[in-house]
Amino acid sequence: MSFYYFLRKLIVPLDKIDYYLPRKGTIIDLGCGQGIICKFIANSHDRKIIGVDVNTKRLPKIKINNLKFISADITKYKIKKAEGVVLSDVLHHLPLNDQKKIIKKVYSSLAKDGILIIKEIDSDQKVRSKLSRLWDFILYPKDKISYWRANKLIRFLSLCGFRVTMRRESKLFPGSTNLFVASK
């Protein structure tokens, strides 16, 4: 097991993401990295899981019937109709304008009553956001990080048409573990 895989399992509330996503239909994980969330949620065979990441080397080479990985830049990727979309710890690695474009694109591509799950850092959580920033600096030293304040992200999602709830999922990891559950 890689250090990255260990960290992701520690940081990401996989069971909660699985719980909030639709039980069937197409689920797209944008910025899936090594596909940890994809593999976890592929347990439901009524779901078709698509993981998208720009880094081809990180994409897993596994064979699961209802799971496929695509190498693509999520800022340019054409999202097909989906019942659910996941953006876990990816938005803050992009410029704010790209973040907004992706969220709008997701809204347009979601089916009626579709769900968008965003796991993101809340910059208002001072200690947790500083720890998250440290991890991002260690793992991605070249990235320019752009965190949202939770209330501003909720407001933007609402302006796009989503109904939003935010859940502070506590995990052992001391960094930020906020889930924004946005339904169309």
C-alpha positions, 0 to 999 in steps of 0.5 A: 500500500502506497503512502498516498493510498494510506493518506487518502483512506485516512482523510476521505470519509469513504462510507459517507460519500458512498451513502450520499451518492445515488445507489444506481446510475452513472457516477463520475469522480472528477480528479480521481487520482489513484481511484480510491473513491471509485473502487470503494463505491463500485461495490454497488453493481447498479452503478457505472463508475467513471474516474477521470484524472489528468495524471495517467500514471496514477490511474489504476490498471484494475478490471472491475466490470462497472468501473473505468478510468479516463485520462483527461484534464477535468477542466476540459472533460465533457461530462456526460449525463450522470446521476452523481459526481464527486469532487474530492480534494481537487477543486482547491488545486485549480484557479477559482474561475476553473472551479466555478466553470466545473461546478456549473458544468456538473450542474448542467450534466447532472440528471434530475435529482442528481447529487454532487459531492464535494470534499473540500477544505473550509478556509475558516477552519483555521487549524484544520485548513493550515494542516491541509495546506501543509499536506498540499504543500508536501504532496503538491509543491508546485500547485497554487492552492485556492481554498473556499470559505464554506459559506461562500462555496455554499452560496455559489452552489446555491446560485448555480441551482443546487440545494446544499448541505454541509457536513463536517465529517470527523475522521482521525485526520486532523485536516479538513473533512467537510462534505458538501452534498449538493442536489439538483 
